[in-house]
Amino acid sequence: MRAIDSISFDIAPGEILGVVGESGAGKSLTGASIIGLLEPPGRIASGEVLLEGQRIDNLNNDQLRHIRGRKIGAIFQDPLTSLNPLYSVGKQLTETIQAHLPVSNAEARKRAIDLLKDTGIPAADQRIDHYPHQFSGGMRQRVVIALALAAEPKLIVADEPTTALDVSIQAQIISLLKNICKSRGAAVMLITHDMGVIAETCDRVAVMYAGRIVEIGPVHEVINHPAHPYTAGLMASIPDITQDREYLNQIDGAMPRLNAIPTGCAFNPRCPKVFDRCKVERPELVDAGATRAACWLAGVCA
Amino acid sequence: MTVLVQVDDIAMTFDVSPSLLTRVIERQPKLFLHAVDGVSFEIEKGKTLALVGESGCGKSTVAKLMVGLYQPTRGNMTFDGMDAHATYKSATGLKLRERIQMIFQDPYASLNPRWIVEDIIGEPLKEHGIITDATELKAKVGDLLKSVGLSPLDGPKYPHQFSGGQRQRISIARALATNPEFLVCDEPTSALDVSVQAQVLNIMKDLQKQRGLTYLFISHNLAVVRHVSDSVGVMYLGRLVELADKQSLFATPRHPYTRMLLDAIPKMHDTGRARTAVQGEVPNPLNPPAGCAFNPRCPHANERCRSERPVFKALHGIKVACHAVEEGRI
């Protein structure tokens, strides 16, 4: 079964690329294949992942361990499950730092406190000896971000980092993530289903549908001038806080299961602009104004 | 307009004390969690009241109080002139439950995976003795499925054969089976993707028009709330801090917490604009701050806010609990 299929994109240092799509679109798998955390029997069947020009998808586990954490940091959705409940956060931070950098215990601890301070944890020098359960959800996610940044990685893969958080806390975490990555020049891949988060955080966004990228481009263009009918439908179905509408636009139907992806364009059964060619031939990403879209009408109707 | 649901100073306190032995040995006092602490509102027939707030503010406890899953520790709820909680316990309780139904958040957890859809939707009809005849039941279930945009042929399928949005429609069909007047919806679309959320919200709106349903809609998503509601109540730590009709709430939010919530929402078309992130977090409800519960996070807090709890009262044509608004400081 092909869960994700022919996905290509790049992220520049200091850039935040958003990956958005509905559940089952393959967002998280895309992230996992970059970090090398695909669970068997999942594997990268073809293609390659390059980090700073060096190929990393064909490395063995030992080599990958050096890259994970050192060069790629990961932030997951649920901060409680990404932290070990049995160790204090300080222990987890210093362990991560010392695994990747040749520093003394005292130095590692100092670094850990600095990281906690950078991520906005008050009284960091005391909090460092606390255990994950003593932190609130938002604070835990800050600890996870501190962990991901511990060895100054070049790339950070953040998979739904704010989905488990309340909206006021979400705003804090997003601005933290944004500032900290810009200031350190790390490239960020931000995976989320929340278009609002993408809008305020990312430079570019890739919209995924049924395991493929259907549109990719600068975030402002994708949101305001979507070229793919799926992106347009997705945007229109999001309730808007600033205006009243009697009915929301809806995309009828649901995303196909991965083992039953229709021939031609995967979106064709739900597409309002479908025509004969869509049902037979699969469109590739082509230039469509300021973005790139995988649609036979791209550049025509946009 | 007639008021269908009226809630007066309703409260729910949970006893979260350690065990008796621990209390005796370690000399710990009893510990109470005031999940809902004096909430009052009314909903007119055919209208939607939305309750919003962050996790742990007591929204879902209010929902469970409404449908009688909890017995309130204080206050009461009047439904169509009856004291609801007294009625729930009386012989006519079942009749009242027919008129008040609930839709839950997670359509994966609220449908029995071993039952076929027909049995799931038909159960309330059988339970309440509305329809006993098998063929009649099948026809009624078919009608209900059609009313939520599914096909009568879906009856013999199991829940796992449906997508999340379709499952939530099955829950709605089940809630509609007894022909209720009042639906309590606890985060009905929070577990759904946006394109599917739109489908479910549109169906709920259609059903409200066709059947004159009254909704209590609980959500943490203000954009969804703006779309579905007629009036909105904002909750913080077990209390209402602002209750207003939709237009005034979104045009001129009064309470600093409501403003904070509105500011915290990412603006879709304003790309790259940073939100005004509000500092601090919801305090521990076991140990709420003195005075106004929001004072540690409030930019307008003064001495009075830290010592005296503001009363929830009518001001500027809405209801709000805030010293600063009352004194005209904001």
Interface residues (C-beta under 8 A of the other chain):
Chain A: E22 S23 S136 G138 M139 D166 V167 S168 I169 Q170 A171 Q172 I174 S175 K178 H193 D194 M195 G196 V197 A199 E200 V219 H220 I223 N224 G233 L234 M235 S237 I238 P239 D240 I241 T242 D244 R245 E246 Y247 L248 N249 Q250 I251 D252 A254 M255
Chain B: E54 S55 S163 G164 G165 Q166 D193 V194 S195 V196 Q197 A198 Q199 L201 N202 K205 H220 N221 L222 A223 V224 R226 H227 K246 F250 M260 L261 L262 A264 I265 P266 K267 M268 H269 D270 T271 G272 R273 A274 R275 T276 A277 V278 Q279 E281 V282
